[in-house]
């Protein structure tokens, strides 16, 4: 897996470059649920601050057709990849 593929999926949230759980799952060719279960069942394997949950406002922003996010280092108008974000875990 090339670094370019990962960099294309990075978005900037809370001034941090992050990968969404659905993008991690896509990179590994699996469903999102096992990624979240792995995080839930093995919290000791993830350093503090490595995993965080989007709040309702952040999720709504990503789903909005008007949002612009940074992907890599470039601002990009929101696109279909965020339309189907499911967000059951809110903080």
C-alpha positions as CSV (number, residue, x, y, z in Angstrom):
1,X,0.0,0.0,0.0
2,X,1.5,3.3,-1.1
3,X,1.8,6.3,1.2
4,X,0.0,8.3,-1.5
5,X,-3.1,6.2,-1.0
6,X,-3.1,6.9,2.8
7,X,-2.4,10.6,2.3
8,X,-5.3,10.9,-0.1
9,X,-7.7,9.8,2.7
10,X,-6.3,12.1,5.5
11,X,-8.6,14.9,6.5
12,X,-8.0,17.7,9.0
13,X,-10.2,17.7,12.0
14,X,-9.4,19.7,15.2
15,X,-6.1,20.7,13.6
16,X,-5.0,17.1,13.3
17,X,-4.7,15.0,10.2
18,X,-6.8,11.9,10.8
19,X,-8.2,8.9,9.0
20,X,-11.9,8.1,9.6
21,X,-12.7,4.5,10.7
22,X,-14.4,3.9,7.3
23,X,-11.3,4.9,5.5
24,X,-9.1,2.6,7.7
25,X,-11.5,-0.2,6.9
26,X,-11.4,0.5,3.2
27,X,-7.6,0.5,3.2
28,X,-7.6,-3.0,4.8
29,X,-10.5,-4.2,2.6
30,X,-12.8,-4.9,5.5
31,X,-16.1,-3.5,6.9
32,X,-16.0,-0.6,9.4
33,X,-17.5,-2.6,12.2
34,X,-14.4,-4.9,12.8
35,X,-12.2,-1.8,13.0
36,X,-14.3,-0.2,15.7
37,X,-14.6,-3.5,17.5
38,X,-10.8,-3.9,17.5
39,X,-10.4,-0.4,19.0
40,X,-13.1,-1.1,21.6
41,X,-11.7,-4.5,22.6
42,X,-8.0,-3.5,22.6
43,X,-7.8,0.1,24.0
44,X,-4.4,-0.6,25.5
45,X,-3.0,-1.0,21.9
46,X,-3.8,2.6,21.1
47,X,-1.9,5.5,22.6
48,X,-3.9,8.2,24.4
49,X,-5.3,10.7,21.8
50,X,-4.8,8.2,18.9
51,X,-8.5,7.5,18.7
52,X,-11.2,10.1,19.2
53,X,-14.9,10.3,18.2
54,X,-16.5,13.0,16.1
55,X,-19.1,15.0,17.8
56,X,-22.5,15.6,16.2
57,X,-21.5,19.0,14.8
58,X,-18.4,17.5,13.1
59,X,-20.3,14.6,11.7
60,X,-23.0,16.9,10.3
61,X,-20.3,19.2,8.8
62,X,-18.7,16.3,7.0
63,X,-22.1,15.2,5.6
64,X,-23.0,18.7,4.5
65,X,-22.7,19.4,0.8
66,X,-21.3,22.9,1.7
67,X,-18.3,21.6,3.8
68,X,-14.7,22.0,2.7
69,X,-12.1,19.8,4.3
70,X,-8.4,19.6,3.9
71,X,-7.3,16.4,2.2
72,X,-3.5,16.1,2.3
73,X,-2.6,19.7,2.3
74,X,-5.3,20.9,-0.1
75,X,-8.7,22.2,0.8
76,X,-11.3,20.1,-1.1
77,X,-15.0,20.6,-1.3
78,X,-16.9,17.8,0.3
79,X,-17.7,14.8,-1.8
80,X,-19.7,11.5,-1.7
81,X,-17.3,9.6,0.5
82,X,-18.7,11.5,3.6
83,X,-22.4,11.2,2.7
84,X,-22.7,7.8,4.3
85,X,-20.8,8.4,7.5
86,X,-22.6,6.5,10.3
87,X,-22.0,7.9,13.7
88,X,-23.3,5.8,16.6
89,X,-20.6,6.8,19.1
90,X,-20.9,10.4,20.1
91,X,-18.9,12.0,22.9
